[in-house]
Amino acid sequence: MYQPLVDAMQDYLDAGAAMDLDRLGACYDTEFQNLRIDLAGQVVPITKDQFMDRFGDMKARGLALEPADDATFPATTTFGDFGTIVMRRLKDDRPVLYAFVWRMVDGRPTTILREFTFEHDLTGLLRLMQGAPQ
């Protein structure tokens, strides 16, 4: 287990729980993209700007992300200027798996470049995204 990746993920999750938009924005690389994939093979891509807009809207309405107290990190790996950490959580009593690819500088994670999220069903999110301005 590569502890700097675990520590960086914990900092990222803490920023989300606190709705600290400056810290969240600093975590995401300018080239960040989240690819959400479900069991049916549906894929929803989400950019940094879309994430940050959503977080800003949530904060303005007094909402926050749920704490990630259930998060576990079963695997990490580093390769060149990148590191990957796998995170497991429960959503509606079902496991959700995430793989975060971090840019690394001198062995330290700097920004999240990609997030791959493997969920049970993205139908609701697809409908929401189709109704949102692009």
N, C-alpha and C positions, 0 to 999 in steps of 0.2 A: 504494500500500500504506500503510495507516494504522498506523504503527509502534507506537503505544500498545496497539492490539489484539493485535499480534504479541507484544509484551512480556508482556501480561497472560496470553495463552495459554501462553507459555513458563513463566511462573510457576506457572500451574495444572498444567501437565504435570509440572513439577519437583516440586510438592507431591504429586502422585499417585505418582510414582516413589519418593519418600521415605516414602510412606504417612503424611504429616503430616496427620492428621485435622483438626486445628485450622485449618490453612491451606486444606484442601479444603472444610471446612464454610463458611469465610468466602468462598470463591469462589462457592458456590451461593446464589442468591437464595432467599428464603423461598417464592417462587412458582415455583421451578425445576421444569421437567419435561423429561425426555428422551423424544423420540419416535423409536423405532427402526423403520425401514421396510425391507422386503426387496423383491426383484425380483418376488415373487408378490403383493405388495400387503399382506402381513401387517404389522400394526403392534403394537408393544409399548410402552406408556407406562411410564415409570419416574420416580418422584418423588425429591426430595432425600432424604427419610427413608429410602427404599429403597436409594438409592446409599450413604448414610452407614452404614446397617446392614451392607450388604455389605462396605464398606471396613473397618468395625470388626471384622467376623468374620474377614476376611482377615488383618488385622494381628494379631489374637489368635492366629491359627494360624501366624504367622511368614511369611505370604505377602505378596507385593508386586505391584503392577501392573508390567507390562513397560515398560521405558523407551520413550519415544516418539522415539527418535533418527531414525526414518524420516519423521517428520511434516514436511509442507510446507504452506505457507499461500498458495494461489494467488490468493486474492481477499479484500479487505476492503471494507466500506462503512459509512458512518455516516448516521444519519437521526434528527434530533431528539435525543431522550434515549436512543437505542439505537445499537448498532454490531453488525455481523455480520462474522464471519471464517469462511472456508471452510478446512477442514483435510483433507488427503489422507494416508492411510496405507495400508500393505499388510497384509492379514490372509490367511494361507494363500495367499500369492502372488496375491491378488486385491485390487484397489483398494477401499478403504472411504472414503466421503466423509462429512464432518461439516460441519454449519453451526451455529455457536454464536452466539446472540443475547445480547449483553451490555447491561446497563443502563449508561448513561453519565452522569457528573456532571462538568460543566465540561470536557467533552472527554476525560475519562479513564474507562476501563472500571472498573466497581465490582464487579458480580456477574453471574454467568451466569444468564439468565432462561430460555432454552430451548437445548436441544441436539437437533438433528435428525441422526440417524445413518442412512446409507443402506448397507445390507449386502446380501450375496448371498442368505443364507437364515437366517431367524429361527426355524425349526421347533424347534431344540433349546432356545433361550431361551424360546419359548412354553411348551414342556413344563415347563421349570424353574419358570417363573412360575406356571403353573397348579397346580403341586404345593406352592408356597410359601404360607404363611399370608397372608391379605390383610388 
